[in-house]
């Protein structure tokens, strides 16, 4: 057996919003699973408190402001480099929508084992603090269907405004 037979390196990705099972962007993970580029590891919760808020169109954002908010529930996936590239594209990493950063999570099963080395897509630092202020310093422990109520898919949002413009007008509006 040569080294070519070794399983490709996978990145653990913590999903907390629309990529979760039963939510609008989960079909991408199903597609990646069918091509062998993603596999479900288990339910997980952030090891530390982090704010989870909704932005324009009830889009969920995890904010890199440790100690604020709640420990956030989500799902952990093991993703290949090819899968990660697809997720980066969805999350607008190159367009400064979200940034992929390390996150410590605890698995829900098996006594809550700590998982280090996972990543999550956080709101970009350029507007994260403004989102927290706009949310009145209140977040959610989970992006549930009740929290997501009113979510508008990207294709159904008004055209002619970039996502960053939509975020800017959201944070400058009154709640």
N, C-alpha and C positions, 0 to 999 in steps of 0.2 A: 504494500500500500504506500503510495507516494503521498506527499503533503497535499496534493490536489484533492484528496478524498476527505480532508478535514472539513468539518462544517464551517461555513463562513462565519466570521465574527458578527455577533449580534449586539445591538444596543437596546437597553431596556428603556422603553418609553412609557411614561405615566400619562394617561389620558384622563381628562377630568370634565370634558364638555361634549361637543358634537361628535367626537370620534368614538364615544362609548357605545356599547351595544344598545340598540333601540333608539339611537339618535341619528340625525340627518346625514352626518359624514361617515357613519360606520361602514357603509358599503365599500369605501376605499380600503379599510382594514380587512374586510371580507375578501376583496379582490387580491390584496397582498397575501393573505393567508392561503388562498387557492394556488398562488404561484410559488408558495414556500418562502415568501419574504416577510411574513409576520406570523407570530403565534401568541395566543392568549396565555399569560402567565398566571394571573389571578387578580382578584379584587385587592385593592390597596388603599392606604390612607397616608397623607403626608406625615412625616415624622414630626414636623414643626407646624405651628400655626402660620398660615399664609392666606391673604385675602383672595377670595373668588368672587368676582363681581360680573355684572352684565353691562355691556356697552350698548352701542347703537344696535337696534334690531334684535335685542336680547342675545347678542353674541357673548359667549363666556370668555372671561380673561382671568388667568391666575396672575397675581401681582407678586413681584419679587421684593416683598416687604415683610421679611420674617418677623414673627411675633405679633403681627396684626391678624385679624380675622380668625379663622378656625382651622383645625386640621381638616383637610379636604379629602373626601372620598372619591375614588376613581378606579381605573383599571390599568393594569400593567401588561405591556406587550413586549415581546422580544422581536426586534426588527433588523433585517439585513441592511447593508449599506444602500442597496437599491431601494428598499422600502423607505429608509430614512430620507432619501432624496425626494421621494414622492410626498412624504409628509411635510418636508421642508417647503416644497412647492405649494401644497395646500395651505400651509400656515403663513405663507408670505414672508419667509425668513429673509430673502434677498431684498424684499421691499420694505423692511422695517415694520411689518405688522406685528409679528411675534418674534421672540428670540428663544433659541433652544439652549437651556441652561441646566446645570446639575440640580437634582432634587433628591432628598432622602425620603424614602417611603417605607412603611411597614406593611407586610402582607397581612391580609385579613385572616387567612387560614393559618393553621400550624403555629399558634402562639404568637403571631405577630412578628415574625422574623424581620429584622431591619435589612433593607436592601440599599446598599450604597452603589453609586455609579449609574443610577438611573438619570434620565433627563426628562424635562417637560417643556412645553411651549408656553412661555410667559409673555404677558403683554410687553411690548418693547419699552425699554427704559425711558424713551423720549416722552411717553405719555402716561406711564403707569401711575405715578403719584397723582396726576390730575384725575385719572379714573377713580382712584380711591377717594379723593376729595369729593368728586361728583356723586359718588355712591354714599356720601355722608358717613364714611368710615364704617359702613356696614357691609359685610359680605355674607356668603352662603357656605354651609358645610358641604353642600353637594349641588351639582347642576342636575336637579331632578326635572321631571316633566312639568311639574308645577312652576318651577323657576324658569324653565325654558319656554313657558307659554307665551306666545307672541313672537317667537323666533322667526326671522325671515331669511330664507335661503338666499345665497349670493345672487343667483340668477333672477330672483324676484325683487331685489332691491332697486331703488331708483337708479337709473343709469346716468352717466355724465358726472358722477362724483366719485373720486377714488375712495377707497376704504379709509385711508388716513384723513381725508377731508371729512368723511362721515364721523370719524372719531373726534376730530377737532371741533366740529359743530356740536357733537353730543356733550363733550366736556365743558363747552362754553355756555350750554343751555342750562336753564334752571330745572331741578328735579321736580 
